[in-house]
Amino acid sequence: MNLDKTGSAWVLQWTAAASLVLTKLDGAGAVLASRPLTVSAGGGLIPPRAWRVAFEPSGNLVLAGTGQGAVDFGGGARVLGSARGAFVARYDANGGYVADRTFVATGRGTSPIGFAFGNGVAVDASGNVVLGGSFLGNLDLGSSLLSSCGYHPFLLKFDPTP
């Protein structure tokens, strides 16, 4: 559970159907907004885990985490890979989808599997999002590729535009 600047609580919970639900509650516990995150893990893959939450100055919520398989954060299905991939997803103050980005790691050398973990997220006063995590193998950042033989940390900074 995390509190936004208005004092509302944001809760991430797993349902009996193994889906992830993002819920916003007021101070009395009444539901103000609720958004299911569609998980399509299939084949014994691991559904996404949102490890960290941060808030932008505008009140938007930012989730960071790790998953395997596919998930729809609200903008269409995203594949997190057959190993594990990192993600960051943004929602407005009412739980409406804003944007998401995924980062998939692939194997390197003789290892066929890569891993990427989104372990932390922060937002600066200008609304820039910083995603911290670790990876093994090759991590595709879109404009560049990071490679490692062992687990290595990474930090990515995004501007406030989706």
ABEGO torsion letter per residue (X at the ends): XBBBAAGBBBBBBBBAAGBBBBBBBBAAGBBABBBBBBBBAEGGBBBBBBABBBBBAAGBBBBBBBBBEBBBAGAEBBBAEABBBBBBBBBBAAGBBABBBBBBBBBBEABABBBBBBABBBBBAAGBBBBBBBBBEBBBAGABBBBBABBBBBBBBBBABX
